[in-house]
Structures are given as C-alpha cells and as structure tokens.
Amino acid sequence: MVYHGKVQNGMIVLEDGERLPEGTNVRIEPVPPSNKPPRGSYEAIRASFGIWAGADDEIDRLLAELKEMKQAEVERQLREPEPEL
C-alpha cells in the first residue's frame, strides 16, 4: 500500500490522519514537484487559451456536456453518500 504525506518540522506527516504501527519499516521517496498547474485550476485553464482549433459551437456543446456530467455526479452523491471511514 502507498501512503502520501508531507515533511513538517522534519517529520513525515501522513495525509488523512493515516497512522502506521510503531516500528514499521518504510521506504521514503520524494515526489518531484510538478511544473504543471493543478488540473482544472485557473492557471491550467488560462494556459490553454488560444489553442482550440474546433468550431466555437463545439466548445459550448462540450461545456454543456461537462456541466451535465458534474450535475449527475452531484445528484448521485446526494442519493448515495460515500461511507465514512
């Protein structure tokens, strides 16, 4: 199993409050920083301005489809909330 965390004050703190049993042997590998902005962020969207080669109405259709997909996902989550761990 892979755990993720960050170094804080010289100690590795695992994400989501994960804990390993005392004495567990671990292997630590730094994750190289990404030069790419996070997916869906303003910076990522802005970086793609001007590269669309399709028809303008195709953008509108794709955005409407994405909005419908997101709405369906929200509705699914409201109907079937994920179990708490």
Secondary structure, 3 states (H helix, E strand, C coil): CCCCEEEECCEEEEHHHCCCCCCCCCCCCCCCCCCCCCCCCHHHHHHCCCCCCCCHHHHHHHHHHHHHHHHHHHHHHHHCCCCCC
